[in-house]
């Protein structure tokens, strides 16, 4: 029994001893371990997204490919390049938004997600990429109930 404890009273548990390294002091060299995420895992998340105009997935239309997914886990970075089916595809921004929303909903918040058009594959590549990179524009788009419904349809499972 510790000094100062009365008979019949229990001492408070020493949390630092019970939890060990989980309560390491600030500035200690222990780092938090994360599950690593790789290119294949990201590709598996986006491959089944539905095309907004066709009854096929983005993978089936070769809009997304595993070789165009780049993950740098230790830098918390995910980059996906997608290739619209035609150079003047009017749905390119919606496709990119659907990919971005799927990743933002699926990945831990530590990741910075970059979704862009494969260079040289779309007439309005710079404008679409600028929209997809702008957090405020993405947030505003998702506040539009009709647009959010369309994105959710792209993300839904086909029966």
C-alpha beads as a LAMMPS data file, in Angstrom:
LAMMPS data file: protein, C-alpha beads

159 atoms
158 bonds

1 atom types
1 bond types

-500.0 500.0 xlo xhi
-500.0 500.0 ylo yhi
-500.0 500.0 zlo zhi

Masses

1 110.0

Atoms # bond

1 1 1 0.000 0.000 0.000
2 1 1 1.385 3.422 -0.913
3 1 1 2.013 6.057 1.678
4 1 1 -1.046 8.216 2.292
5 1 1 -3.581 5.614 1.106
6 1 1 -6.213 4.722 3.658
7 1 1 -7.175 1.215 4.522
8 1 1 -9.891 -0.036 2.180
9 1 1 -9.152 2.538 -0.536
10 1 1 -7.693 1.414 -3.801
11 1 1 -4.855 3.269 -5.359
12 1 1 -5.530 4.750 -8.770
13 1 1 -3.923 2.646 -11.487
14 1 1 -0.726 3.888 -13.043
15 1 1 -1.965 4.448 -16.590
16 1 1 1.503 5.038 -17.971
17 1 1 2.556 1.618 -16.738
18 1 1 -0.649 -0.084 -17.956
19 1 1 -0.642 1.408 -21.427
20 1 1 3.104 1.534 -21.877
21 1 1 4.290 3.061 -25.101
22 1 1 0.830 4.237 -26.126
23 1 1 1.277 7.177 -23.753
24 1 1 4.835 8.107 -24.718
25 1 1 5.679 11.662 -23.772
26 1 1 5.496 14.387 -26.422
27 1 1 8.690 14.669 -28.404
28 1 1 9.589 11.013 -27.942
29 1 1 10.967 9.197 -30.944
30 1 1 8.117 6.731 -31.179
31 1 1 6.125 7.150 -34.359
32 1 1 2.557 6.146 -34.922
33 1 1 2.262 3.171 -37.245
34 1 1 -0.261 3.288 -40.033
35 1 1 -1.435 0.538 -42.300
36 1 1 0.351 1.148 -45.573
37 1 1 -1.705 1.765 -48.676
38 1 1 -0.459 0.863 -52.139
39 1 1 -1.379 1.527 -55.779
40 1 1 -3.393 -1.684 -56.076
41 1 1 -5.564 -0.842 -53.071
42 1 1 -6.376 2.591 -54.530
43 1 1 -7.114 1.074 -57.931
44 1 1 -9.441 -1.454 -56.308
45 1 1 -11.352 1.424 -54.700
46 1 1 -11.952 3.283 -57.984
47 1 1 -12.137 0.551 -60.622
48 1 1 -15.851 -0.141 -60.132
49 1 1 -17.028 3.486 -60.272
50 1 1 -19.812 3.707 -62.846
51 1 1 -19.453 5.905 -65.902
52 1 1 -22.194 8.578 -65.853
53 1 1 -23.122 7.984 -69.519
54 1 1 -22.446 4.301 -70.136
55 1 1 -23.569 1.139 -68.325
56 1 1 -19.910 0.237 -67.736
57 1 1 -17.331 0.845 -65.027
58 1 1 -14.403 3.233 -65.405
59 1 1 -12.086 0.217 -65.552
60 1 1 -14.114 -1.414 -68.352
61 1 1 -13.846 1.806 -70.374
62 1 1 -10.092 2.120 -69.626
63 1 1 -10.723 5.489 -67.982
64 1 1 -8.748 4.331 -64.934
65 1 1 -5.771 1.995 -64.968
66 1 1 -3.575 0.786 -62.142
67 1 1 -0.436 2.153 -63.825
68 1 1 -1.897 5.680 -63.545
69 1 1 -2.291 5.424 -59.762
70 1 1 0.596 6.649 -57.635
71 1 1 0.741 6.313 -53.858
72 1 1 3.571 7.685 -51.729
73 1 1 2.414 6.373 -48.372
74 1 1 5.140 7.928 -46.219
75 1 1 4.250 11.341 -47.729
76 1 1 0.494 10.713 -47.321
77 1 1 -0.040 11.328 -51.020
78 1 1 -2.347 9.677 -53.558
79 1 1 -2.418 10.727 -57.198
80 1 1 -4.762 9.339 -59.847
81 1 1 -4.650 10.241 -63.523
82 1 1 -7.737 9.294 -65.533
83 1 1 -8.257 9.215 -69.284
84 1 1 -11.644 10.359 -70.637
85 1 1 -13.042 8.173 -73.416
86 1 1 -12.912 11.010 -75.970
87 1 1 -10.936 14.309 -76.091
88 1 1 -14.115 16.413 -75.743
89 1 1 -15.820 14.297 -73.073
90 1 1 -18.386 16.529 -71.369
91 1 1 -18.420 14.274 -68.294
92 1 1 -14.695 14.570 -67.487
93 1 1 -15.218 16.851 -64.487
94 1 1 -17.987 14.623 -63.106
95 1 1 -15.816 11.521 -63.540
96 1 1 -12.905 13.220 -61.773
97 1 1 -15.203 14.424 -59.003
98 1 1 -16.565 10.897 -58.535
99 1 1 -13.032 9.490 -58.244
100 1 1 -12.038 12.207 -55.775
101 1 1 -15.165 11.730 -53.623
102 1 1 -14.675 7.950 -53.536
103 1 1 -11.094 8.373 -52.343
104 1 1 -11.919 11.098 -49.810
105 1 1 -14.675 8.918 -48.345
106 1 1 -12.497 5.788 -48.274
107 1 1 -9.033 6.937 -47.212
108 1 1 -7.797 8.156 -43.834
109 1 1 -7.797 11.950 -43.529
110 1 1 -3.975 11.987 -43.523
111 1 1 -3.909 11.582 -47.324
112 1 1 -3.764 14.417 -49.822
113 1 1 -5.708 13.264 -52.865
114 1 1 -4.846 14.557 -56.345
115 1 1 -7.118 13.548 -59.234
116 1 1 -6.302 14.843 -62.691
117 1 1 -6.677 14.093 -66.385
118 1 1 -3.881 12.145 -68.059
119 1 1 -1.834 14.826 -69.873
120 1 1 -2.752 15.317 -73.521
121 1 1 -5.999 13.313 -73.450
122 1 1 -8.668 16.036 -73.147
123 1 1 -9.304 19.360 -74.888
124 1 1 -10.098 21.158 -71.586
125 1 1 -7.530 19.338 -69.476
126 1 1 -6.205 22.443 -67.670
127 1 1 -9.666 23.777 -66.786
128 1 1 -10.879 20.396 -65.492
129 1 1 -7.691 19.845 -63.472
130 1 1 -8.003 23.321 -61.953
131 1 1 -11.578 22.574 -60.831
132 1 1 -10.643 19.207 -59.338
133 1 1 -7.681 20.697 -57.437
134 1 1 -9.740 23.535 -55.920
135 1 1 -11.059 22.391 -52.513
136 1 1 -13.674 25.149 -52.396
137 1 1 -15.052 24.258 -55.829
138 1 1 -15.201 20.577 -54.898
139 1 1 -16.991 21.417 -51.633
140 1 1 -19.435 23.719 -53.446
141 1 1 -20.148 21.044 -56.042
142 1 1 -20.981 18.558 -53.299
143 1 1 -23.417 21.023 -51.721
144 1 1 -25.465 20.877 -54.922
145 1 1 -28.012 18.146 -54.166
146 1 1 -28.551 17.182 -57.828
147 1 1 -24.821 16.894 -58.516
148 1 1 -24.285 14.938 -55.298
149 1 1 -27.054 12.534 -56.356
150 1 1 -25.313 11.962 -59.712
151 1 1 -21.951 11.380 -57.978
152 1 1 -23.592 8.923 -55.578
153 1 1 -25.119 7.042 -58.541
154 1 1 -21.645 6.755 -60.075
155 1 1 -20.384 5.355 -56.770
156 1 1 -23.257 2.957 -56.187
157 1 1 -23.014 -0.768 -56.801
158 1 1 -24.605 -1.949 -60.027
159 1 1 -27.059 -4.775 -59.673

Bonds

1 1 1 2
2 1 2 3
3 1 3 4
4 1 4 5
5 1 5 6
6 1 6 7
7 1 7 8
8 1 8 9
9 1 9 10
10 1 10 11
11 1 11 12
12 1 12 13
13 1 13 14
14 1 14 15
15 1 15 16
16 1 16 17
17 1 17 18
18 1 18 19
19 1 19 20
20 1 20 21
21 1 21 22
22 1 22 23
23 1 23 24
24 1 24 25
25 1 25 26
26 1 26 27
27 1 27 28
28 1 28 29
29 1 29 30
30 1 30 31
31 1 31 32
32 1 32 33
33 1 33 34
34 1 34 35
35 1 35 36
36 1 36 37
37 1 37 38
38 1 38 39
39 1 39 40
40 1 40 41
41 1 41 42
42 1 42 43
43 1 43 44
44 1 44 45
45 1 45 46
46 1 46 47
47 1 47 48
48 1 48 49
49 1 49 50
50 1 50 51
51 1 51 52
52 1 52 53
53 1 53 54
54 1 54 55
55 1 55 56
56 1 56 57
57 1 57 58
58 1 58 59
59 1 59 60
60 1 60 61
61 1 61 62
62 1 62 63
63 1 63 64
64 1 64 65
65 1 65 66
66 1 66 67
67 1 67 68
68 1 68 69
69 1 69 70
70 1 70 71
71 1 71 72
72 1 72 73
73 1 73 74
74 1 74 75
75 1 75 76
76 1 76 77
77 1 77 78
78 1 78 79
79 1 79 80
80 1 80 81
81 1 81 82
82 1 82 83
83 1 83 84
84 1 84 85
85 1 85 86
86 1 86 87
87 1 87 88
88 1 88 89
89 1 89 90
90 1 90 91
91 1 91 92
92 1 92 93
93 1 93 94
94 1 94 95
95 1 95 96
96 1 96 97
97 1 97 98
98 1 98 99
99 1 99 100
100 1 100 101
101 1 101 102
102 1 102 103
103 1 103 104
104 1 104 105
105 1 105 106
106 1 106 107
107 1 107 108
108 1 108 109
109 1 109 110
110 1 110 111
111 1 111 112
112 1 112 113
113 1 113 114
114 1 114 115
115 1 115 116
116 1 116 117
117 1 117 118
118 1 118 119
119 1 119 120
120 1 120 121
121 1 121 122
122 1 122 123
123 1 123 124
124 1 124 125
125 1 125 126
126 1 126 127
127 1 127 128
128 1 128 129
129 1 129 130
130 1 130 131
131 1 131 132
132 1 132 133
133 1 133 134
134 1 134 135
135 1 135 136
136 1 136 137
137 1 137 138
138 1 138 139
139 1 139 140
140 1 140 141
141 1 141 142
142 1 142 143
143 1 143 144
144 1 144 145
145 1 145 146
146 1 146 147
147 1 147 148
148 1 148 149
149 1 149 150
150 1 150 151
151 1 151 152
152 1 152 153
153 1 153 154
154 1 154 155
155 1 155 156
156 1 156 157
157 1 157 158
158 1 158 159
